[in-house]
Amino acid sequence: MTSWKIVDIIAGTFILISIALGAPGSPGFANEWFLAFTAFVGANILQSGLTGWCLMETIVRKLGAKAGA
């Protein structure tokens, strides 16, 4: 599996978990501030799309994943 595919999986997982914990109607609701984490992940995805650089992708590659889209 390539580093970018792993980053996609991590970002999607973080978003789904933070929505589940931050949405008031969710059975797993903990606190609305978890939605700030969703915004943080979204901002990082936007920054990555604009610049072509992603810190999470760099970390995943250093952990041994092969480069690629």
Backbone atoms as SQL, in Angstrom:
CREATE TABLE atoms (id INTEGER PRIMARY KEY, chain TEXT, resi INTEGER, resn TEXT, atom TEXT, x REAL, y REAL, z REAL);
INSERT INTO atoms VALUES
  (1, 'A', 1, 'MET', 'N', 0.845, -1.163, 0.000),
  (2, 'A', 1, 'MET', 'CA', 0.000, 0.000, 0.000),
  (3, 'A', 1, 'MET', 'C', 0.902, 1.243, 0.000),
  (4, 'A', 2, 'THR', 'N', 0.535, 2.237, -0.776),
  (5, 'A', 2, 'THR', 'CA', 1.368, 3.432, -0.891),
  (6, 'A', 2, 'THR', 'C', 1.104, 4.416, 0.252),
  (7, 'A', 3, 'SER', 'N', 2.043, 5.325, 0.436),
  (8, 'A', 3, 'SER', 'CA', 1.949, 6.287, 1.533),
  (9, 'A', 3, 'SER', 'C', 0.713, 7.174, 1.407),
  (10, 'A', 4, 'TRP', 'N', 0.374, 7.597, 0.194),
  (11, 'A', 4, 'TRP', 'CA', -0.795, 8.474, 0.035),
  (12, 'A', 4, 'TRP', 'C', -2.093, 7.742, 0.339),
  (13, 'A', 5, 'LYS', 'N', -2.159, 6.452, 0.004),
  (14, 'A', 5, 'LYS', 'CA', -3.362, 5.674, 0.320),
  (15, 'A', 5, 'LYS', 'C', -3.514, 5.535, 1.831),
  (16, 'A', 6, 'ILE', 'N', -2.400, 5.333, 2.526),
  (17, 'A', 6, 'ILE', 'CA', -2.429, 5.235, 3.991),
  (18, 'A', 6, 'ILE', 'C', -2.872, 6.565, 4.599),
  (19, 'A', 7, 'VAL', 'N', -2.376, 7.677, 4.056),
  (20, 'A', 7, 'VAL', 'CA', -2.774, 9.004, 4.544),
  (21, 'A', 7, 'VAL', 'C', -4.272, 9.215, 4.347),
  (22, 'A', 8, 'ASP', 'N', -4.800, 8.796, 3.199),
  (23, 'A', 8, 'ASP', 'CA', -6.246, 8.900, 2.961),
  (24, 'A', 8, 'ASP', 'C', -7.037, 8.122, 4.009),
  (25, 'A', 9, 'ILE', 'N', -6.581, 6.922, 4.329),
  (26, 'A', 9, 'ILE', 'CA', -7.265, 6.083, 5.317),
  (27, 'A', 9, 'ILE', 'C', -7.201, 6.725, 6.701),
  (28, 'A', 10, 'ILE', 'N', -6.040, 7.245, 7.075),
  (29, 'A', 10, 'ILE', 'CA', -5.885, 7.898, 8.382),
  (30, 'A', 10, 'ILE', 'C', -6.774, 9.136, 8.469),
  (31, 'A', 11, 'ALA', 'N', -6.749, 9.980, 7.440),
  (32, 'A', 11, 'ALA', 'CA', -7.562, 11.207, 7.455),
  (33, 'A', 11, 'ALA', 'C', -9.053, 10.873, 7.539),
  (34, 'A', 12, 'GLY', 'N', -9.502, 9.918, 6.749),
  (35, 'A', 12, 'GLY', 'CA', -10.911, 9.528, 6.785),
  (36, 'A', 12, 'GLY', 'C', -11.318, 8.984, 8.142),
  (37, 'A', 13, 'THR', 'N', -10.454, 8.180, 8.734),
  (38, 'A', 13, 'THR', 'CA', -10.730, 7.622, 10.058),
  (39, 'A', 13, 'THR', 'C', -10.810, 8.722, 11.114),
  (40, 'A', 14, 'PHE', 'N', -9.841, 9.660, 11.082),
  (41, 'A', 14, 'PHE', 'CA', -9.861, 10.772, 12.035),
  (42, 'A', 14, 'PHE', 'C', -11.136, 11.598, 11.892),
  (43, 'A', 15, 'ILE', 'N', -11.551, 11.862, 10.670),
  (44, 'A', 15, 'ILE', 'CA', -12.751, 12.668, 10.440),
  (45, 'A', 15, 'ILE', 'C', -13.995, 11.955, 10.967),
  (46, 'A', 16, 'LEU', 'N', -14.143, 10.674, 10.637),
  (47, 'A', 16, 'LEU', 'CA', -15.329, 9.933, 11.089),
  (48, 'A', 16, 'LEU', 'C', -15.390, 9.817, 12.611),
  (49, 'A', 17, 'ILE', 'N', -14.252, 9.561, 13.239),
  (50, 'A', 17, 'ILE', 'CA', -14.232, 9.444, 14.699),
  (51, 'A', 17, 'ILE', 'C', -14.545, 10.790, 15.355),
  (52, 'A', 18, 'SER', 'N', -13.945, 11.871, 14.845),
  (53, 'A', 18, 'SER', 'CA', -14.189, 13.167, 15.471),
  (54, 'A', 18, 'SER', 'C', -15.623, 13.644, 15.266),
  (55, 'A', 19, 'ILE', 'N', -16.243, 13.296, 14.148),
  (56, 'A', 19, 'ILE', 'CA', -17.656, 13.634, 13.955),
  (57, 'A', 19, 'ILE', 'C', -18.528, 12.814, 14.905),
  (58, 'A', 20, 'ALA', 'N', -18.206, 11.530, 15.046),
  (59, 'A', 20, 'ALA', 'CA', -18.980, 10.678, 15.955),
  (60, 'A', 20, 'ALA', 'C', -18.891, 11.176, 17.396),
  (61, 'A', 21, 'LEU', 'N', -17.733, 11.701, 17.776),
  (62, 'A', 21, 'LEU', 'CA', -17.561, 12.194, 19.144),
  (63, 'A', 21, 'LEU', 'C', -18.050, 13.623, 19.332),
  (64, 'A', 22, 'GLY', 'N', -18.185, 14.387, 18.231),
  (65, 'A', 22, 'GLY', 'CA', -18.531, 15.795, 18.354),
  (66, 'A', 22, 'GLY', 'C', -19.941, 16.181, 17.968),
  (67, 'A', 23, 'ALA', 'N', -20.651, 15.323, 17.234),
  (68, 'A', 23, 'ALA', 'CA', -22.007, 15.644, 16.808),
  (69, 'A', 23, 'ALA', 'C', -22.990, 15.359, 17.950),
  (70, 'A', 24, 'PRO', 'N', -23.767, 16.354, 18.371),
  (71, 'A', 24, 'PRO', 'CA', -24.670, 16.165, 19.508),
  (72, 'A', 24, 'PRO', 'C', -25.667, 15.013, 19.347),
  (73, 'A', 25, 'GLY', 'N', -26.074, 14.691, 18.138),
  (74, 'A', 25, 'GLY', 'CA', -27.035, 13.604, 17.948),
  (75, 'A', 25, 'GLY', 'C', -26.411, 12.227, 17.865),
  (76, 'A', 26, 'SER', 'N', -25.098, 12.148, 17.928),
  (77, 'A', 26, 'SER', 'CA', -24.394, 10.878, 17.786),
  (78, 'A', 26, 'SER', 'C', -24.465, 10.065, 19.080),
  (79, 'A', 27, 'PRO', 'N', -24.579, 8.731, 18.950),
  (80, 'A', 27, 'PRO', 'CA', -24.579, 7.903, 20.161),
  (81, 'A', 27, 'PRO', 'C', -23.257, 7.964, 20.934),
  (82, 'A', 28, 'GLY', 'N', -22.172, 8.291, 20.238),
  (83, 'A', 28, 'GLY', 'CA', -20.874, 8.373, 20.899),
  (84, 'A', 28, 'GLY', 'C', -20.490, 9.780, 21.303),
  (85, 'A', 29, 'PHE', 'N', -21.464, 10.686, 21.326),
  (86, 'A', 29, 'PHE', 'CA', -21.185, 12.100, 21.614),
  (87, 'A', 29, 'PHE', 'C', -20.425, 12.268, 22.925),
  (88, 'A', 30, 'ALA', 'N', -19.350, 13.069, 22.857),
  (89, 'A', 30, 'ALA', 'CA', -18.570, 13.395, 24.052),
  (90, 'A', 30, 'ALA', 'C', -18.555, 14.901, 24.293),
  (91, 'A', 31, 'ASN', 'N', -18.195, 15.667, 23.249),
  (92, 'A', 31, 'ASN', 'CA', -18.070, 17.112, 23.396),
  (93, 'A', 31, 'ASN', 'C', -18.037, 17.733, 22.002),
  (94, 'A', 32, 'GLU', 'N', -18.655, 18.912, 21.846),
  (95, 'A', 32, 'GLU', 'CA', -18.674, 19.574, 20.541),
  (96, 'A', 32, 'GLU', 'C', -17.286, 19.978, 20.063),
  (97, 'A', 33, 'TRP', 'N', -16.330, 20.102, 20.973),
  (98, 'A', 33, 'TRP', 'CA', -14.984, 20.521, 20.591),
  (99, 'A', 33, 'TRP', 'C', -14.263, 19.479, 19.729),
  (100, 'A', 34, 'PHE', 'N', -14.774, 18.253, 19.668),
  (101, 'A', 34, 'PHE', 'CA', -14.181, 17.264, 18.765),
  (102, 'A', 34, 'PHE', 'C', -14.366, 17.683, 17.308),
  (103, 'A', 35, 'LEU', 'N', -15.356, 18.537, 17.042),
  (104, 'A', 35, 'LEU', 'CA', -15.551, 19.031, 15.674),
  (105, 'A', 35, 'LEU', 'C', -14.415, 19.954, 15.251),
  (106, 'A', 36, 'ALA', 'N', -13.720, 20.556, 16.209),
  (107, 'A', 36, 'ALA', 'CA', -12.545, 21.369, 15.886),
  (108, 'A', 36, 'ALA', 'C', -11.451, 20.489, 15.294),
  (109, 'A', 37, 'PHE', 'N', -11.359, 19.255, 15.745),
  (110, 'A', 37, 'PHE', 'CA', -10.382, 18.321, 15.180),
  (111, 'A', 37, 'PHE', 'C', -10.737, 17.997, 13.732),
  (112, 'A', 38, 'THR', 'N', -12.033, 17.876, 13.435),
  (113, 'A', 38, 'THR', 'CA', -12.473, 17.666, 12.059),
  (114, 'A', 38, 'THR', 'C', -12.033, 18.837, 11.189),
  (115, 'A', 39, 'ALA', 'N', -12.186, 20.054, 11.680),
  (116, 'A', 39, 'ALA', 'CA', -11.764, 21.241, 10.935),
  (117, 'A', 39, 'ALA', 'C', -10.246, 21.249, 10.748),
  (118, 'A', 40, 'PHE', 'N', -9.500, 20.829, 11.747),
  (119, 'A', 40, 'PHE', 'CA', -8.038, 20.765, 11.653),
  (120, 'A', 40, 'PHE', 'C', -7.608, 19.785, 10.561),
  (121, 'A', 41, 'VAL', 'N', -8.221, 18.606, 10.528),
  (122, 'A', 41, 'VAL', 'CA', -7.889, 17.619, 9.496),
  (123, 'A', 41, 'VAL', 'C', -8.249, 18.163, 8.122),
  (124, 'A', 42, 'GLY', 'N', -9.413, 18.783, 7.999),
  (125, 'A', 42, 'GLY', 'CA', -9.817, 19.378, 6.724),
  (126, 'A', 42, 'GLY', 'C', -8.869, 20.461, 6.259),
  (127, 'A', 43, 'ALA', 'N', -8.403, 21.296, 7.184),
  (128, 'A', 43, 'ALA', 'CA', -7.440, 22.348, 6.830),
  (129, 'A', 43, 'ALA', 'C', -6.123, 21.739, 6.350),
  (130, 'A', 44, 'ASN', 'N', -5.700, 20.652, 6.964),
  (131, 'A', 44, 'ASN', 'CA', -4.479, 19.987, 6.525),
  (132, 'A', 44, 'ASN', 'C', -4.642, 19.355, 5.151),
  (133, 'A', 45, 'ILE', 'N', -5.804, 18.801, 4.860),
  (134, 'A', 45, 'ILE', 'CA', -6.065, 18.247, 3.530),
  (135, 'A', 45, 'ILE', 'C', -6.037, 19.367, 2.494),
  (136, 'A', 46, 'LEU', 'N', -6.637, 20.507, 2.806),
  (137, 'A', 46, 'LEU', 'CA', -6.612, 21.658, 1.906),
  (138, 'A', 46, 'LEU', 'C', -5.177, 22.133, 1.666),
  (139, 'A', 47, 'GLN', 'N', -4.403, 22.279, 2.731),
  (140, 'A', 47, 'GLN', 'CA', -3.009, 22.709, 2.609),
  (141, 'A', 47, 'GLN', 'C', -2.213, 21.727, 1.768),
  (142, 'A', 48, 'SER', 'N', -2.425, 20.447, 1.960),
  (143, 'A', 48, 'SER', 'CA', -1.722, 19.427, 1.185),
  (144, 'A', 48, 'SER', 'C', -2.078, 19.509, -0.292),
  (145, 'A', 49, 'GLY', 'N', -3.346, 19.743, -0.579),
  (146, 'A', 49, 'GLY', 'CA', -3.777, 19.871, -1.968),
  (147, 'A', 49, 'GLY', 'C', -3.188, 21.091, -2.659),
  (148, 'A', 50, 'LEU', 'N', -3.010, 22.175, -1.915),
  (149, 'A', 50, 'LEU', 'CA', -2.476, 23.406, -2.490),
  (150, 'A', 50, 'LEU', 'C', -0.956, 23.376, -2.649),
  (151, 'A', 51, 'THR', 'N', -0.264, 22.739, -1.700),
  (152, 'A', 51, 'THR', 'CA', 1.197, 22.778, -1.710),
  (153, 'A', 51, 'THR', 'C', 1.848, 21.498, -2.209),
  (154, 'A', 52, 'GLY', 'N', 1.131, 20.385, -2.153),
  (155, 'A', 52, 'GLY', 'CA', 1.711, 19.100, -2.551),
  (156, 'A', 52, 'GLY', 'C', 2.560, 18.458, -1.459),
  (157, 'A', 53, 'TRP', 'N', 2.564, 19.033, -0.260),
  (158, 'A', 53, 'TRP', 'CA', 3.330, 18.480, 0.856),
  (159, 'A', 53, 'TRP', 'C', 2.389, 18.170, 2.006),
  (160, 'A', 54, 'CYS', 'N', 2.603, 17.016, 2.639),
  (161, 'A', 54, 'CYS', 'CA', 1.758, 16.588, 3.748),
  (162, 'A', 54, 'CYS', 'C', 2.641, 16.007, 4.846),
  (163, 'A', 55, 'LEU', 'N', 2.541, 16.556, 6.057),
  (164, 'A', 55, 'LEU', 'CA', 3.343, 16.073, 7.170),
  (165, 'A', 55, 'LEU', 'C', 3.040, 14.607, 7.467),
  (166, 'A', 56, 'MET', 'N', 1.770, 14.223, 7.440),
  (167, 'A', 56, 'MET', 'CA', 1.408, 12.838, 7.729),
  (168, 'A', 56, 'MET', 'C', 2.032, 11.893, 6.704),
  (169, 'A', 57, 'GLU', 'N', 2.078, 12.302, 5.446),
  (170, 'A', 57, 'GLU', 'CA', 2.688, 11.464, 4.405),
  (171, 'A', 57, 'GLU', 'C', 4.179, 11.301, 4.663),
  (172, 'A', 58, 'THR', 'N', 4.832, 12.360, 5.115),
  (173, 'A', 58, 'THR', 'CA', 6.251, 12.292, 5.460),
  (174, 'A', 58, 'THR', 'C', 6.476, 11.312, 6.607),
  (175, 'A', 59, 'ILE', 'N', 5.624, 11.374, 7.612),
  (176, 'A', 59, 'ILE', 'CA', 5.731, 10.466, 8.758),
  (177, 'A', 59, 'ILE', 'C', 5.504, 9.019, 8.321),
  (178, 'A', 60, 'VAL', 'N', 4.486, 8.789, 7.503),
  (179, 'A', 60, 'VAL', 'CA', 4.168, 7.433, 7.046),
  (180, 'A', 60, 'VAL', 'C', 5.329, 6.866, 6.216),
  (181, 'A', 61, 'ARG', 'N', 5.936, 7.685, 5.382),
  (182, 'A', 61, 'ARG', 'CA', 7.089, 7.229, 4.585),
  (183, 'A', 61, 'ARG', 'C', 8.275, 6.888, 5.473),
  (184, 'A', 62, 'LYS', 'N', 8.512, 7.675, 6.523),
  (185, 'A', 62, 'LYS', 'CA', 9.616, 7.377, 7.441),
  (186, 'A', 62, 'LYS', 'C', 9.361, 6.098, 8.221),
  (187, 'A', 63, 'LEU', 'N', 8.099, 5.721, 8.357),
  (188, 'A', 63, 'LEU', 'CA', 7.758, 4.474, 9.039),
  (189, 'A', 63, 'LEU', 'C', 7.856, 3.261, 8.098),
  (190, 'A', 64, 'GLY', 'N', 8.186, 3.522, 6.826),
  (191, 'A', 64, 'GLY', 'CA', 8.470, 2.400, 5.922),
  (192, 'A', 64, 'GLY', 'C', 7.520, 2.206, 4.766),
  (193, 'A', 65, 'ALA', 'N', 6.502, 3.007, 4.624),
  (194, 'A', 65, 'ALA', 'CA', 5.584, 2.844, 3.483),
  (195, 'A', 65, 'ALA', 'C', 6.271, 3.318, 2.216),
  (196, 'A', 66, 'LYS', 'N', 5.934, 2.678, 1.097),
  (197, 'A', 66, 'LYS', 'CA', 6.532, 3.104, -0.167),
  (198, 'A', 66, 'LYS', 'C', 5.824, 4.346, -0.686),
  (199, 'A', 67, 'ALA', 'N', 6.596, 5.183, -1.367),
  (200, 'A', 67, 'ALA', 'CA', 6.063, 6.427, -1.912),
  (201, 'A', 67, 'ALA', 'C', 5.132, 6.130, -3.079),
  (202, 'A', 68, 'GLY', 'N', 4.217, 7.034, -3.328),
  (203, 'A', 68, 'GLY', 'CA', 3.335, 6.885, -4.472),
  (204, 'A', 68, 'GLY', 'C', 1.962, 7.411, -4.187),
  (205, 'A', 69, 'ALA', 'N', 1.229, 7.611, -5.274),
  (206, 'A', 69, 'ALA', 'CA', -0.131, 8.137, -5.173),
  (207, 'A', 69, 'ALA', 'C', -1.132, 7.021, -5.049);
